[in-house]
Amino acid sequence: MKKMSLLLAALLLSACEKPMPFESAEALAENPERLKELRLQCRDNRAKLGEAQCNAVSDAQRIRFMGKGTPYTPHTVQFFHSDTEDGR
């Protein structure tokens, strides 16, 4: 029984691998050669590379294509033009 529990503990510890570190989308957007390489790897074998890394690759591709976007700057909207300050 003790051997069984040791075997089970060893099996559980071997299943708890550290996740692979992955490159951020910003770093990949600045390095197009590495981005292209990882895009091909994600296309060929997504499971091997990992879901998090492939998501970062797609985000980097979006950043390179569309940019980081413009910040939202709300402004007041006047529906009707008026000559007075208070809008009457």
N, C-alpha and C positions, 0 to 999 in steps of 0.2 A: 504494500500500500504506500509506503514511504517513497519507493522508487517511482511509483505512478505519479505522486504529487510533485516530485522533483522533475520528472519528465514534462508534466503539464506546465510547471513554472518555467522551465527552459523554453518550451514551445511558445508560451505567452510572451516571454521576453524577446524572443527572436522575431515575433510578429510586430513588436513595437519598434519599428525602425524610425529614425529621424527623417522628417521630410527633406527632400532635396532642396537646397537653396536655389532660388530662381532669380533671374535678372529682372529688374523693374522695367516698366514700360517706358519711363523717361530715359533710362540708360540705353535701352534698345532703339529708341527713336533717334538717338544721337549717333548710333553705330549701324548704318544701313547694311554693311556686309554681314554682321552677326545676326541682324534681324532677318535677312534673307535666308541665312542658314537655318535658323530656328523655325522659320515659316515652313520650309521644306520638311524639316523633321516632324513638325506638328501635323502636316498633311499626310506624311507617310505612316507615322506611328504615334498617335496622340497619347495613347495609354503609357507608352514608355517615357515620354518626356514629362508628362504630368499635366493635369488640368489647369493648375495655377500658372504654370509657365506658358502654356498655350493661350490662356486668357491675357496674360501680360503681352504676349506677341501680338495678339489682335488689337489690344489697346494701343500698342506702339505704332502699329500700322495705321490706325485711325488718327493718332496724333500727327504722324507724318503727312497724312493726306489732308486732314481738315484743320490742323493747327490746334492750339489749346483753346481757341474760342475767345470771345470777348466777354468781359465781366458784365453782369446785368446792372444797368444803371437806370432805375425807374425815373420817370419824369411826370409831371402833372399834365393832364390832358384837358384841354378846354374844348367842350363840345360845341359851344356857341360863341361866336365872336361878339364882344360887347365893347362899348366905348368907355365905360366907367370901370373903376377899380373893383367894386363889389360884385360886378357881373350882372347888374340889373339893366 
